[in-house]
Amino acid sequence: MKRRWPALMLICVALGATSCGDDDDDSEGEPQGDTAEQAPDSEESSFDVTAIETALAEQLGGGGGGLSSLEDVTVECPDDVTAEAGAEFDCEADAVAGADTPEPGAPVTGSITVTLQDDTGEAFDYDGAVEGGGFSQELSGSSTVTSE
């Protein structure tokens, strides 16, 4: 019998040990593999809004034909946005009134609503306004960004 045991072990190793023993039978019905596969799907549905924030800041700051009256523009959007067509979220804009405004150096703030045009998050519409320091500006349009 001693010679049969090593032979049986070699067969089990050759078969990947999936059909040798009762322990594997207990784990087959458990969702261990399913749970691990679901996590990446969840992450794929959300995306990084940094490109949208940058595009909006450039639009406000004059870096793309935007409002040259603003300086030090930052835009912050929520981190938990799901990339799907029609998804809508609000971003907050902060800037400083430029030299050609009634109160240069004054804080300028506003809110911009973004609506995604597709499931990639690369094409979007925006609509909002910023004001402060005697300065007020509405903005709206469409933009396309490329994710890295």
N, C-alpha and C positions, 0 to 999 in steps of 0.2 A: 504493500500500500504506500510505502514511502515514495516509490517511484511514480505513482499515479498522481499524488498531490502536487509535485512540481509541474507535472505536465498540465494539470488542471489550472494551475496558476498562470502558466504561459498562455493558455487558451484565453483566460479571462483578460490578461494584459493585451493580448492581440485583438480582442474584441472591444477594447476600450473600457472594460469592466462595467459596462452599462447593463449587461444582462446577467451578471454574476453576483448574486447576493440580494438580500431583502431590503437593505437600506435605501437603495435607489428607488424602489417601488414606493416608499413612503414619501419621497420628495417630489415625485413626478406631478402630483396634483397641486402642489403648492405654487403660489404666484411669484416665486423668486425671480424667474426669468422675465415674466410679464411686467413686474414692477420696474425692473432695470430698463426695460425697453420703453416704458411709458415716460420716464423722466426726460429723455432727449426730445420726445415729441412736444412736451410742455415748453421746453426751452426754445424750440424752433418757432413756436407761435408768437413769442415775444421777440423784440428786436432792440437794438441799441439806437436811441433817439439822438445821439450826438450829432449825426450828420444833419438832421433837421434843425437842431439848436444852432449849429454853425451857419446854416443857410439863412435862417431867420435873423441872426445877429448881423450877418453881412448885409442883408436887405435893409435893416434898420440903420446900420452904421455907414452906409454908402459904399460898401465893398462890392456891390453888384448893381449899381444904379440906385442905391437906397437913399436914405435920408442923411445927407452930409451934415445936418445940423446936430447930430448926436455923436457922442464920443464914449469910449469905454463901454460898449454895449455887451451885455450878457443876456442869454436866454436860457431858461431852465424849464425843461419839460419833465413829466413824470417818468419814472424808470420802468413802470410795470405796464407799458402799453402793449397790446396784442396787435400784431400785424395782420389786419384784415381790412378789406375794402369797406369803407364807410365808418371805420373806427374814428371816434372824435375825442380829442383831449385838449386841455388848456395849458398853455405855456406862459410863464411869467417873464417879462422883459424888464431889465434895469439898465439905465444909461445915465450919462451926464449931458446936460444941455451944452451945446457947442457955442463958439464965439459969436455966431450970427443969430442967437436967440435973445429974447428980452432979458433973461437972467442966466448968463453964462455960468457954468459950473453947478447949477441947481440940479437936483436929482430928477430924473424922468423915469416913470414906471408905466407899465401897461400889461394887458393880457391879450394873448393871441390864441384863437381857437384854430386847431389844426384838424383837418379831415383827411384821412388816408384815401387815396384813389384806388389802391390795389393791395394785394396780400403781401407785397414785399416791403412796403413802407417807404419805397423810393419816390413815389409820386404822391403829392399832397396839395391840398388847397389850404389857404390860411386867410384869416380875417380877424382884425383886432384894432386896437388903438393904443397909443402911448401919450402921456401928458405929464407936464411938470415944468416949472421954471418959466411959465408964460408960453410954453410950447405945447402944441397939441397936433397930433397927426394920426389919421386913420390909415390903415394899410390892408390890402387884400390882394390875392393873386393865387397863382399856382406855381409850383416848383417841382423839380426833379433832382434827386440826389443819388449818389452811388454809394452803396454800403461797401465797406472794406472787407 
